[in-house]
Amino acid sequence: MDKTVKEYELTDLEIDAASEAIEQFLTQVGVEPREILRVRLAMEEGLLCYRERCAAGRFTLRLQRRLRSIRVEAVVPGGRLDPFRAGDAQDEGGAMLAGMMAHMGLAPLWQYRDGENRILFTPKRKKRQSLIASMAAAVVLAVALGLLSQLLPDGLRAGITREVITPIFNTFMGILSAVSGPMIFLSVTWGICCIGDTATLGRVGKRMVAHFVLMTFLLTAAGGAAMLPLFPISPGGGAAFAPAELRDMVLNIVPANFFTPFTEGNPLQIIFVAVLIGIALLLLGEKVSVAAVFIEQANYVVQLIMGAVSALIPAFVFGSILNMFLSDSFAALARSYKVVLALGLGLVTVTLIYLVLVCVKLRVSPGVIVKKTLPTFLLGLSTASSVAAYPTNAECCEKDLGIDPKVLRFGLPLGQVIFMPGAAVTLLAAALGMAEVYDVTISPSWLLTALFITAVLAIAAPPVPGSALTCYTLLFVQLGVPAEAVAITTALNVVLEFTSTAVNLFGLQMALTLVGSSLDMLDEKALRQGKRPAGARKG
């Protein structure tokens, strides 16, 4: 861990010296130059605001790198003052959105605690390509060694599996299971606490959240319907399904106590407890400020742990695939091709549904929509990062789709956190594919449970490294799919994530367009006309 703490005076010269220290630190830890410039300028803006309001004073700069986490924090003692919103009224959802954007590394997070103003940046290092390369190398090396292992005696291969790989696999899965439940719980609880108060969401927020949640479930169901021809429901399960099964599934969401959801790894019960506690903290407000701070800090701790665990994913995939060859069960890997086919059908269905909805309701040509949204779609397809596509996405929504900035200011960061129909369809395709590979019966009740859990996990999972791995773990435990399936889906997810991210971005753009129209906050003329040339201003 690298940590630097230094005090400065609130003067132009000292602020400039602090900015230089920030730039040197971020360069040293491998942050992109463009991101370094953004952090430096934003921090200077905040500190200069404090200098103007305070005749004299000091501030503390904390620079810290711990594992994969980077923190740049300035602490200014004094009265409460948000330098990035000074003089402006708090708009709808301001506190919640600031927390979300800061969590994604898109904006600074301001807090006032213990008589101190705190500005926090959590910039992200560029790591996507290195992770992809590591995963690809792990798969190729595992397959190569697996093929060579077929030359070894059966007893030796069985011994390696029993004495080396299986214990390591079980240990990793134990760590993952221990962290995944708390991560989902803290992410949901913290998200609710960040709303600020029960009236913050307002008219725009309620309509938008309702649209995101409803469409996630509907699109997941539609994607599942498109996949079903590849995975026929068990004939015996069709006649056995009864309303009582649906009733039991709904009632089982409520746990017997607050502890069994975590010991059993039940995602629906974990989310139920998180929502319950989050709403209680929201209603009590300042009375439980200490508890809210604990939830926030615990959330950061667990996500830091998950980031460290996710760094071991290539080794985990390597060992798991090699183990399939050593135990003569590598046929499961070959049979997983249906996951890719199912995902393709599901994502195409989701994309077409949203495209038709917007074109029919707003009377706009499909070609116009495709042309305007294509740059953002391709950026998501090439980077698998909604954060990297954020600037392009925002520009497309405002200039090309004609969405009111008030809708975008709330909808874009919120949507990138909770509205991921592509991720829901990916989880469902993996569940169906792995159920067939491991001979798990797909009955109507099983399918209904899978649809519900995948939609809920797509909404609840935080956008952090390793979240997909935790979702697969919780999903398979609930559906009775063996833990070995996590290794296959994790390897496939490196590729599947690119397509699901692109569909997430397109779905978010279409969702914001429909919500903007329903709120009379959409420039339909701008939506219907051709794409503006780069640099053109909105008339």
Secondary structure, DSSP 4 states (H G I P E B T S, - for coil): -EEEEEEEESSHHHHHHHHHHHHHHHHHTT--HHHHHHHHHHHHHHHHHHHHH-SS-EEEEEEEEETTEEEEEEEEESS---TTSTTS---TTHHHHHHHHHHTTSS-EEEEETTEEEEEE-PPP--HHHHHHHHHHHHHHHHHHHHHHTTS-HHHHHHHIIIIIHHHHHHHHHHHHHHHHHHHHHHHHHHHHTT-STTSSHHHHHHHHHHHHHHHHHHHHHHHHHHGGGSPPPHHHHHH--HHHHHHHHHTTS-SSSSHHHHHT-HHHHHHHHHHHHHHHHHHGGGGHHHHHHHHHHHHHHHHHHHHHHTTHHHHHHHHHHHHHHTT-THHHHTTHHHHHHHHHHHHHHHHHHHHHHHHHHT--HHHHHHHHHHHHHHHHHH--TTTTHHHHHHIIIIIS-B-HHHHHHHHHHHHHH--HHHHHHHHHHHHHHHHHTT----HHHHHHHHHHHHHHHHHS-SSTTHHHHHHHHHHHHHT--TTHHHHHHHHHHHHHHHHHHHHHHHHHHHHHHHHHHTT-B-HHHHHSPPPPTTPPP-
